[in-house]
Amino acid sequence: MYASVVVEIGVKNVDKIFIYLVPERFQDDIQVGARVKVPFGHQVLEGFVLELKHDCEEQCEIKEIIDLVDVIPILNSEMIELGNVISSTTLCSKISAYQVMLPKALKASYKTNIKIKMDKYICLNMLEEDVICFIEQCRYEKQKELLKRLLQEKEIKISKVDSSIRSLIKKEIIRIEEREGYRYSYGSVYQDKRIVLNLEQQRVVDRVLEFQNSYRTFLLYGVTGSGKTEVYMNMIERVIQNGKTAIMLVPEISLTPQIVDRFVSRFGDDVAILHSGLSDGERYDEYRKIQERRVHIVVGARSAIFAPFDNLGIIIIDEEHSSTYKQDNHPRYHARDVAIFRGKYHQCPVILGSATPSLESMARAGNKVYELLMLTKRAGKGMLPVVHVVDMKEEIKGGHFIFSRLLDQKIKEKLEKNEQIILLLNRRGYSSICTCNACGEVIKCPNCDISLTYHKTSNMLRCHYCGYAVRKFEVCPKCHGHDLKDYGLGTQKLEEELLKRYSARVVRMDMDTTSRKGAHKKILLDFGEHKYDILVGTQMIAKGLDFPLVTLVGVINADASLNVPDFRSSERTFQLLCQVSGRAGRSEYPGEVVIQTYNNCHYSIQYAQNHDYFSFYREEMKIRKQLNYSPYYHIILIRILTHDYEISFQEASKIGDYLRANLSSTTFVLGPAMASVFRVDNVYRQQCIIKYKKDDQLKKVLLDIDNHYKNNGKVRVEIDIEPNHL
């Protein structure tokens, strides 16, 4: 018997299937999808068995499999098929397509050593009457207390075996039992309140459940606060009552605590959590719960789409417009595409929900590829907030640089009423640039083509691209003058200004304050319990959060995302403003939003002010059509990366010429050109952009380029299909 094995090396020039002989001693136990140890050159590696066959056409000497790692396969037939699809559509290696589906403990990796956690319990080893008898005669208080507690509780979880326990075990009065335990615990502080669905919500639930046993993709457009989460939970409840399972995706780890709270309060321990904030051990435990069918619901971020359910009944992607659903490194899959594959495989509905759907999704709904469902009003007593747009050009003339007069007045009003405020500034750190007033030198990262950001709490200048950090300079490195100043505004500086200006309790939520485990949950829990009056943060606070006392949202610099050189910048600005506006006025208290901008006439800001998604959609679609961009054309980005400045231009020109010579005349090739950040971590970056509707030659051309450079030690080529950023 022979096995086709894909080994754990992810480099492209080893991306092939290798044939190994299955020794007779393993032939009864080896299965497709299991991991095996195999000889590979002078190494021993792990790999996945993708096929078993009795004949082999290989002419060379075939090595034997060394050992079986699994008796029960790690990859099922669906995962094997899905891996082939991801590898083919994203042009990644087969092994990386399979590895991305699994927790670290189950990846094919010879050096991984994550064990199942075992908890120790003590319990009685004799009849209760005999134990009571022993207690009456016992001279040791500690033993007596322990036994009395056991009579009440039946078992006690212990962390160590002390002398009292050891003595009682020796006398055979108690025994130790070991059971599999879980490293991750989540107790809900949310009180589940059964909400009667309104007519719109009930219609959505009923329509989706008509397709419980067949595939259909629905786009659920629901204004912020329209009760989409309650709709999701009602659908999932019905699905698991019918013996099936459900996957619920959220875009950010910051949203997971609130969503998990709501799901645990409704469904108890029938929920598993999967996201990158878990430790390797916690992720392994949660994955095993799913694999062993101990839970019916998975809640998590992007990677939770691979949860190994074998009887899926529904897949829900909340905030479907979010760019975090697309992975930025190999394999560059989109969770939405995986969800649709799995929906077809399991014949179950897929729900894409958002208050600001991506233009691509809304266009597909317009073409009847997706079915559009709508929630047009807020659930309960909540009303959409009143949005004020402030022209900061006028405010700066009056000396109001950070807080406009209107925002200042509104903050004071809300603090007097003991209500809460959210302020969005999509730039972390203290200031965005550090410059010398004497010579004009801007302190830049030595590895990247970008200025360093000043972080005051650590007194460090940091690069947000490569991670380089250096203590803030006292003198200018160019002219050695002492007139270094920091300019621009980050969340740290905003927090400091708020504490100076108002007698308020302020908490900041950005990458710096949430780097420690559990930090997201603690900040949101404390803010929800009104331990703070003002929450300051980056875009991680813009989506999905629900705090009844938040009546004011302020956007400090609405132009930050508008000025990014990308064809999606207007869409992202509109989405961000609508989403963060939706955090205000979600209960009986009316909400207000103040958007501060230098570009108050821009259509994305005007439509966001009026909560008018469909007018924005029509306006933006006109522009996309004129410029031949998505969703009218598909986009592929080819990046050329090298440490050599000259080679970057030479190879980029070769690729540009090859594309133009071999693609059809209806396909547009832009570039090559320097990337918006030309150098990152001492790697020079050139790029070509392909815009096409249909091109039969395209896949072959891309594979030719990929194959040509996979053995090149100096130049790396990355092909990103439907990229998030250009």
C-alpha positions in Angstrom: 0.0 0.0 0.0 1.2 3.5 -0.8 0.3 6.9 0.7 0.2 10.3 -1.0 1.6 12.7 1.7 1.9 16.5 1.8 4.7 17.4 4.2 5.0 20.3 6.6 7.5 22.4 4.5 5.5 25.4 3.2 8.0 26.8 0.7 6.7 26.8 -2.9 9.5 24.8 -4.5 8.6 21.8 -2.3 4.8 22.2 -2.9 4.1 18.8 -4.2 2.7 15.4 -3.1 5.2 12.8 -2.1 4.6 9.0 -2.3 5.6 6.8 0.7 5.3 3.1 1.2 3.0 2.1 4.1 4.7 -0.7 6.2 2.5 -3.7 6.8 2.3 -3.0 10.5 0.4 0.3 9.8 -1.8 -0.9 7.0 -4.9 -1.6 9.2 -4.7 1.7 11.1 -3.6 4.3 8.5 -6.4 6.6 7.3 -6.7 9.5 4.8 -6.5 12.8 6.7 -4.3 11.5 9.5 -0.8 12.8 10.3 2.3 10.6 9.7 6.0 10.9 10.4 8.1 10.5 7.2 11.7 10.7 6.2 12.5 13.8 4.1 16.1 14.2 3.0 18.1 14.0 6.3 15.1 15.1 8.4 12.0 13.5 9.9 8.9 15.6 9.1 5.2 15.3 9.7 2.6 15.4 6.9 -1.0 14.7 6.1 -2.1 11.6 4.2 -4.2 12.8 1.3 -4.7 9.5 -0.6 -4.1 5.8 -0.1 -3.6 3.5 -3.1 -2.4 0.0 -3.9 -0.3 0.7 -7.0 2.5 3.2 -7.6 3.9 4.4 -10.8 7.0 6.0 -9.3 10.2 4.6 -10.8 12.6 5.8 -8.1 13.2 4.2 -4.6 10.2 4.9 -2.3 10.9 5.5 1.4 8.7 4.0 4.2 6.5 5.9 6.6 8.2 6.0 10.0 5.2 6.3 12.3 1.5 7.2 12.6 0.7 10.3 14.6 -3.1 9.9 14.6 -5.4 7.0 14.7 -8.4 9.3 14.1 -7.9 11.5 11.1 -7.4 15.3 11.7 -8.6 16.3 8.2 -12.0 15.0 7.0 -13.1 14.7 3.4 -14.6 18.2 3.4 -11.4 19.8 4.7 -9.3 17.9 2.1 -11.5 19.2 -0.7 -11.6 22.7 0.8 -7.7 22.7 1.1 -7.5 21.9 -2.7 -9.9 24.8 -3.4 -8.0 27.3 -1.3 -4.7 26.3 -2.8 -6.1 26.6 -6.3 -7.9 29.9 -5.9 -5.3 31.8 -3.8 -2.2 30.1 -5.4 -0.8 29.1 -2.0 1.0 25.9 -1.2 -1.2 22.9 -0.3 0.3 22.4 3.2 -0.4 26.1 4.1 -4.0 25.6 3.0 -4.4 22.7 5.4 -2.4 24.1 8.3 -4.5 27.3 8.4 -7.6 25.2 9.3 -6.0 23.7 12.4 -4.9 24.8 15.9 -1.2 24.6 16.5 -1.4 21.3 18.5 -2.9 19.6 15.4 -0.8 21.1 12.6 1.6 18.8 10.9 4.7 19.9 12.9 7.3 17.6 14.3 8.2 20.0 17.1 4.7 20.8 18.5 4.1 19.4 22.0 0.7 20.6 23.4 -1.0 18.1 25.6 -4.6 17.6 26.8 -5.0 19.3 30.2 -6.0 16.9 32.9 -7.8 18.1 36.1 -7.6 16.2 39.4 -10.7 15.7 41.6 -11.0 13.9 44.9 -14.1 12.0 45.8 -15.3 9.5 48.4 -14.1 5.9 48.1 -16.5 4.4 50.7 -20.1 4.6 51.9 -21.2 7.8 53.5 -22.1 6.1 56.8 -18.5 4.8 57.1 -17.1 8.3 56.3 -19.3 9.8 59.0 -18.0 7.1 61.4 -14.4 8.0 60.5 -15.0 11.7 61.0 -16.3 11.1 64.6 -13.1 9.2 65.4 -10.6 11.4 63.5 -8.2 13.6 65.4 -7.1 15.8 62.5 -9.3 18.9 61.9 -8.1 19.4 58.3 -9.1 15.9 57.3 -12.4 16.2 59.1 -13.2 19.5 57.3 -12.2 18.0 53.9 -14.5 14.9 54.4 -17.4 17.1 55.6 -17.1 19.2 52.5 -16.9 16.0 50.3 -20.1 14.7 51.9 -21.8 17.9 50.7 -20.2 18.5 47.4 -19.4 14.9 46.3 -16.2 15.9 44.6 -13.6 18.7 44.9 -11.2 19.9 42.3 -7.6 20.1 43.6 -4.4 21.7 42.3 -2.0 19.7 44.4 -2.0 16.7 46.7 -1.2 17.8 50.3 -0.4 15.6 53.3 -4.1 15.4 54.4 -5.2 14.2 51.0 -2.3 11.8 50.8 -3.2 10.3 54.3 -6.9 9.8 53.4 -5.9 8.1 50.1 -3.6 5.8 51.9 -6.5 4.8 54.2 -8.7 4.3 51.1 -11.3 6.7 52.3 -10.9 9.0 49.2 -9.6 8.5 45.7 -8.3 10.8 43.0 -9.9 10.9 39.6 -8.4 12.6 36.6 -10.6 14.2 34.0 -10.0 16.2 30.8 -10.2 19.9 31.7 -10.4 23.1 29.7 -7.9 26.0 29.9 -10.4 28.7 28.8 -13.3 29.7 31.0 -16.0 32.2 30.1 -18.7 33.1 32.6 -21.4 35.4 31.2 -22.2 38.6 33.1 -25.0 39.3 30.6 -28.5 38.5 31.8 -30.3 36.8 28.9 -33.6 38.6 28.2 -35.9 37.0 25.8 -36.9 39.7 23.3 -40.0 39.3 21.3 -39.0 39.8 17.7 -40.7 42.6 15.8 -42.4 42.0 12.5 -39.3 42.8 10.3 -37.1 40.6 12.5 -39.5 37.6 12.4 -39.9 37.8 8.6 -36.1 37.6 8.3 -35.9 34.6 10.6 -38.8 32.8 8.8 -37.4 33.4 5.4 -33.9 32.1 6.2 -35.3 29.0 8.0 -37.2 28.1 4.8 -33.8 27.0 3.6 -32.7 25.0 6.6 -31.9 22.0 4.4 -30.7 23.7 1.2 -28.0 26.3 0.3 -28.7 29.9 -0.2 -26.7 33.1 0.6 -28.6 35.9 2.2 -27.4 39.5 2.5 -29.0 40.9 5.7 -28.9 44.7 5.6 -29.9 46.1 9.0 -29.4 49.6 10.3 -27.3 49.8 13.4 -29.3 48.8 16.5 -31.9 46.9 14.4 -31.4 43.8 16.5 -29.4 41.6 14.1 -27.7 39.7 17.0 -31.2 38.7 18.4 -32.2 37.6 14.9 -29.0 35.5 14.6 -29.6 33.8 18.0 -33.2 33.0 17.1 -32.1 31.3 13.8 -29.3 29.4 15.6 -31.7 28.2 18.3 -34.1 26.8 15.7 -31.2 25.1 13.8 -29.7 23.4 16.9 -33.2 22.2 17.9 -33.2 20.3 14.7 -29.9 18.6 15.7 -27.6 20.7 13.5 -24.7 23.1 14.3 -23.9 26.8 13.7 -20.9 29.0 13.1 -21.1 32.7 14.0 -18.3 35.0 12.9 -17.4 38.5 14.2 -14.7 40.6 12.6 -12.7 41.7 15.7 -11.5 40.1 18.9 -12.7 43.2 20.6 -16.3 42.2 19.7 -15.9 38.6 20.9 -16.4 39.3 24.7 -19.8 41.0 24.2 -21.1 38.5 21.6 -19.8 35.5 23.7 -21.5 36.9 26.8 -24.8 37.0 24.9 -24.4 33.5 23.4 -23.3 31.9 26.7 -26.2 33.5 28.6 -28.6 32.1 26.0 -27.0 28.7 25.2 -24.8 28.0 28.2 -21.9 25.6 27.7 -23.1 24.6 24.2 -20.7 27.3 22.8 -17.0 27.1 21.8 -14.9 30.1 21.2 -12.1 30.4 18.5 -10.0 33.5 17.9 -6.4 34.5 17.9 -6.5 35.9 21.4 -6.6 32.3 22.8 -3.4 30.6 23.9 -2.3 27.5 21.9 -3.6 25.3 24.7 -7.0 27.0 24.9 -7.5 26.9 21.2 -6.7 23.2 21.2 -9.3 22.6 24.0 -12.0 24.6 22.1 -11.2 22.8 18.9 -11.5 19.4 20.5 -14.9 20.3 22.0 -16.1 20.9 18.4 -14.4 17.9 17.0 -15.8 15.6 19.7 -19.4 17.1 19.2 -19.6 18.4 22.7 -20.9 21.8 21.4 -23.3 22.9 18.7 -22.3 26.6 18.3 -18.9 28.2 17.5 -18.4 31.9 17.9 -15.2 33.5 16.7 -13.1 35.6 14.3 -12.0 34.7 10.8 -10.4 31.3 11.5 -13.5 30.0 13.2 -14.9 29.4 9.7 -12.9 26.2 9.7 -14.6 24.8 12.8 -14.8 21.0 12.1 -18.5 20.5 12.3 -19.9 17.6 10.1 -23.6 18.7 10.1 -23.6 22.4 9.7 -27.1 24.0 9.7 -26.2 27.7 9.4 -23.2 30.0 8.9 -23.5 33.7 9.9 -20.9 36.4 9.1 -21.6 39.6 11.1 -20.3 42.9 9.9 -19.6 41.2 6.6 -18.0 44.3 5.1 -15.0 44.1 7.4 -11.6 43.8 5.8 -10.4 41.5 8.7 -12.3 38.6 7.1 -9.6 38.5 4.4 -6.2 37.1 5.5 -3.3 39.3 4.4 -0.6 36.5 4.2 -0.6 33.0 2.8 -3.1 31.5 2.3 -4.9 34.8 1.3 -8.4 33.3 1.7 -11.6 35.3 2.5 -13.9 33.9 5.2 -16.9 34.7 3.0 -15.7 32.4 0.2 -15.0 29.6 2.6 -18.5 30.1 4.2 -20.1 29.8 0.7 -18.1 26.7 -0.1 -19.2 25.1 3.3 -22.8 26.2 2.8 -22.9 24.4 -0.5 -21.2 21.4 0.9 -23.6 21.1 3.8 -26.6 22.4 2.0 -27.3 25.1 4.6 -28.0 28.9 4.5 -25.2 31.5 4.7 -26.0 34.9 6.2 -23.9 38.0 5.5 -25.0 40.7 7.9 -24.1 44.4 8.0 -25.5 47.9 8.4 -23.0 49.0 5.7 -22.6 46.0 3.3 -19.6 46.0 1.0 -20.4 47.2 -2.5 -19.5 43.8 -3.9 -22.1 42.1 -1.7 -24.8 44.6 -2.4 -24.1 44.3 -6.2 -24.4 40.5 -5.9 -27.7 41.0 -4.1 -28.8 43.3 -7.0 -27.9 40.6 -9.5 -29.8 38.0 -7.5 -26.7 36.0 -6.6 -27.5 36.7 -3.0 -31.0 37.3 -1.6 -31.4 40.7 0.1 -33.2 40.8 3.5 -33.7 44.2 5.3 -34.2 45.5 8.8 -34.9 49.2 8.3 -35.6 50.5 11.8 -34.0 50.1 15.3 -35.4 47.5 17.6 -37.2 48.5 20.8 -37.3 52.2 21.7 -34.0 53.2 20.2 -33.9 55.8 17.5 -31.0 56.5 15.0 -28.8 59.3 16.4 -28.8 62.9 15.2 -25.5 63.5 13.4 -23.7 66.9 13.3 -20.8 67.5 10.9 -18.3 70.2 12.0 -16.0 71.9 9.5 -12.7 72.0 11.3 -11.2 74.6 8.9 -13.4 77.1 10.6 -12.8 75.8 14.1 -9.0 76.0 13.7 -9.4 79.8 12.9 -10.9 80.2 16.4 -8.1 78.1 18.0 -10.0 74.9 18.5 -7.6 72.2 17.3 -8.7 69.0 18.9 -12.3 69.6 20.2 -14.7 71.7 18.2 -16.9 74.0 20.2 -19.9 71.8 19.5 -18.1 68.6 20.6 -16.8 70.3 23.8 -20.3 71.5 24.7 -21.9 68.1 24.0 -19.2 66.3 26.1 -20.0 68.6 29.1 -23.7 68.1 28.7 -23.5 64.3 28.7 -21.1 64.3 31.7 -23.5 66.4 33.7 -26.3 63.9 32.9 -24.1 61.0 34.0 -24.2 59.5 30.5 -21.4 57.9 28.5 -19.3 59.0 25.5 -17.3 57.2 22.8 -14.6 59.1 20.9 -13.0 57.6 17.8 -9.6 58.6 16.6 -8.2 56.1 14.1 -4.5 56.6 14.9 -2.8 55.1 17.9 0.2 56.5 19.7 0.7 60.0 21.1 1.7 61.9 18.0 2.0 60.9 14.3 5.4 62.5 13.5 8.4 63.8 15.3 10.3 66.6 13.5 13.1 69.1 14.0 11.9 72.7 13.8 15.4 73.9 13.0 16.2 71.8 9.9 12.9 70.1 9.1 14.2 66.6 9.6 11.3 64.0 10.1 12.4 61.1 12.2 11.8 58.0 10.1 12.1 54.3 10.5 15.5 53.1 9.3 13.9 50.0 7.8 10.8 51.4 6.3 9.7 54.3 4.1 7.5 55.7 7.0 7.8 58.2 9.9 8.0 56.9 13.4 5.0 57.4 15.8 5.7 58.7 19.3 4.3 56.7 22.2 4.5 58.9 25.3 3.8 56.2 28.0 6.9 54.3 27.0 8.8 57.4 25.6 9.5 55.5 22.5 9.3 56.2 18.8 7.8 53.1 17.1 7.3 51.9 13.5 3.8 50.4 13.0 5.0 48.4 10.0 8.1 46.5 11.1 8.0 47.0 14.9 11.2 49.0 15.1 11.4 51.0 18.3 13.9 53.5 19.7 13.9 55.8 22.7 12.8 59.4 21.8 15.8 61.5 20.7 16.8 64.5 22.8 18.7 66.0 19.9 18.1 66.0 16.1 20.2 63.2 14.5 20.8 65.4 11.4 21.6 69.0 12.7 22.1 68.1 16.4 19.7 70.9 17.4 17.4 70.7 20.5 14.2 71.8 18.8 12.5 68.4 18.3 8.7 68.6 18.4 6.0 66.0 18.0 3.0 66.8 15.8 -0.3 65.2 15.0 -2.7 63.5 17.3 -2.9 59.9 18.5 -5.2 58.2 21.0 -2.6 58.6 23.8 -2.5 62.4 23.4 -6.3 62.5 23.0 -6.7 60.6 26.3 -4.3 63.1 28.0 -6.2 66.1 26.7 -9.5 64.7 27.9 -8.1 64.2 31.4 -6.8 67.8 31.4 -10.0 69.3 30.2 -12.8 67.4 31.9 -13.3 65.8 35.3 -14.1 62.5 33.7 -13.0 58.9 34.0 -11.3 58.0 30.7 -10.3 54.6 29.3 -8.4 54.0 26.1 -8.8 51.0 23.8 -6.2 50.5 21.0 -3.5 48.0 20.1 -1.3 49.4 22.9 -3.8 48.9 25.7 -5.2 45.6 24.5 -2.0 43.7 23.9 -2.3 41.8 27.2 -4.5 38.7 27.4 -8.1 39.5 28.5 -7.6 43.3 28.1 -10.4 43.7 25.6 -12.9 42.0 27.9 -11.8 44.0 31.0 -12.0 47.4 29.3 -15.5 46.6 27.8 -16.7 45.1 31.1 -15.6 48.1 33.1 -17.1 50.6 30.6 -20.3 48.6 30.6 -20.4 48.8 34.4 -19.9 52.6 34.1 -16.5 52.6 35.8 -15.6 55.0 33.0 -17.4 58.0 31.4 -15.4 58.2 28.2 -14.1 55.4 25.9 -11.4 56.6 23.5 -10.2 54.2 20.8 -9.3 53.3 17.2 -11.6 51.5 14.8 -11.8 48.5 17.1 -14.5 50.4 19.1 -16.5 51.3 15.9 -18.4 48.1 15.4 -20.9 45.9 17.2 -20.6 47.3 20.7 -23.8 47.9 22.7 -23.8 50.2 25.7 -27.2 51.6 26.8 -25.7 54.7 28.4 -23.7 55.9 25.4 -25.5 58.9 24.1 -22.7 60.8 22.4 -20.1 59.6 19.8 -17.4 61.9 18.6 -15.2 61.3 15.5 -12.0 63.4 16.0 -10.6 63.2 12.5 -13.0 61.8 9.9 -10.5 62.5 7.1 -7.9 60.0 8.3 -9.3 57.1 6.2 -10.5 59.4 3.4 -7.0 60.5 2.5 -5.6 56.9 2.1 -4.6 56.4 -1.6 -6.9 53.5 -2.3 -10.1 53.1 -4.4 -12.0 51.9 -1.4 -11.1 54.9 0.9 -14.6 56.5 0.4 -16.4 53.3 1.1 -14.3 52.6 4.3 -14.9 56.1 5.5 -18.6 55.8 5.0 -18.7 52.4 6.8 -16.6 53.6 9.7 -18.7 56.7 10.3 -22.0 54.8 10.1 -20.7 52.0 12.3 -19.4 54.3 15.0 -22.4 56.5 14.8 -24.5 53.4 15.5 -23.0 53.1 19.0 -25.0 56.1 20.2 -28.7 56.0 21.3 -29.2 52.3 21.4 -31.7 52.4 24.3 -34.4 54.9 25.5 -31.8 57.7 25.7 -31.5 59.7 22.5 -28.1 59.7 20.8 -26.0 62.3 19.1 -22.9 62.1 16.9 -20.3 64.9 16.2 -18.1 64.2 13.1 -15.1 66.6 12.9 -13.8 66.9 9.3 -11.8 69.2 7.0 -13.8 67.8 4.0 -17.4 68.3 5.0 -18.6 68.4 1.4 -17.4 64.9 0.6 -20.3 62.6 -0.4 -19.2 59.8 2.0 -19.5 62.2 5.0 -22.8 63.7 3.8 -24.5 60.4 3.3 -23.1 59.1 6.6 -24.7 62.1 8.3 -28.1 61.1 7.0 -27.6 57.3 7.6 -28.3 56.9 3.8 -26.5 53.7 2.7 -28.4 53.3 -0.6 -27.6 56.9 -1.9 -23.9 56.3 -1.0 -24.0 53.0 -2.8 -25.4 54.5 -6.0 -22.9 57.4 -6.0 -19.9 55.2 -5.3 -21.0 52.6 -7.9 -21.0 55.3 -10.6 -17.4 56.2 -9.8 -16.3 52.5 -9.7 -17.9 52.0 -13.1 -16.1 55.0 -14.7 -12.8 53.8 -13.3 -13.2 50.1 -14.0 -12.9 49.0 -10.4 -14.6 46.3 -8.3 -17.4 45.2 -8.3 -17.5 45.9 -12.1 -14.0 44.4 -12.6 -12.1 41.8 -10.6 -8.8 43.0 -9.1 -5.5 41.1 -8.7 -2.4 42.7 -7.1 1.1 41.4 -7.9 3.7 42.5 -5.4 7.5 42.3 -6.3 9.6 42.2 -3.1 13.4 42.3 -2.9 16.2 43.7 -0.7 17.9 45.1 -3.8 16.7 48.5 -5.0 17.8 48.1 -8.7 16.5 44.5 -9.0 13.0 45.6 -7.8 12.6 47.9 -10.8 14.1 45.4 -13.3 11.9 42.5 -12.2 8.8 44.6 -11.9 9.3 45.8 -15.5 9.7 42.2 -16.7 6.5 41.1 -15.0 4.6 44.2 -16.3 5.8 43.4 -19.9 4.9 39.7 -19.6 1.4 40.5 -18.4 0.7 42.9 -21.2 2.0 40.5 -23.8 0.0 37.5 -22.6 -3.3 38.8 -21.3 -6.3 39.7 -23.5 -6.9 43.2 -24.8 -9.9 43.6 -22.5 -7.8 43.1 -19.4 -6.1 46.2 -17.9 -2.6 46.1 -16.5 -1.6 49.1 -14.3 2.1 49.6 -13.4 4.6 48.5 -12.4 4.7 51.2 -9.8 6.1 51.7 -6.3 3.8 50.6 -3.5 2.3 53.3 -1.4 4.9 52.4 1.3 7.8 51.6 -0.9 10.2 50.1 1.7 9.1 47.9 4.7 11.6 46.2 6.9 14.3 46.9 4.3 12.4 45.2 1.5 11.6 47.3 -1.6 8.1 46.8 -2.9 6.9 47.3 -6.5 3.4 46.3 -7.7 1.3 45.6 -10.8 -2.5 45.8 -10.7 -4.7 43.6 -13.0 -8.3 44.6 -13.7 -10.4 42.1 -15.6 -13.9 40.7 -16.2 -13.0 37.4 -17.9 -9.7 36.3 -19.2 -9.1 32.6 -20.1 -5.3 33.1 -20.1 -5.1 34.7 -16.6 -4.7 31.7 -14.4 -2.0 30.2 -16.6 -0.1 33.5 -16.7 -0.3 33.9 -12.9 0.9 30.3 -12.4 3.8 30.9 -14.9 4.9 34.0 -12.9 4.5 32.1 -9.6 6.5 29.1 -10.8 9.2 31.3 -12.4 10.0 33.1 -9.0 9.5 30.2 -6.6 13.1 29.2 -6.7 14.5 32.7 -6.9 16.4 33.5 -3.7 16.6 37.3 -4.4 13.0 38.1 -5.5 9.7 37.2 -3.9 6.4 37.6 -5.8 3.1 37.7 -4.0 -0.2 37.3 -5.9 -3.2 38.7 -4.0 -6.6 38.0 -5.6 -9.2 40.6 -4.7 -6.9 42.4 -2.3 -8.0 44.5 0.7 -5.6 47.3 0.0 -3.7 48.5 -3.1 
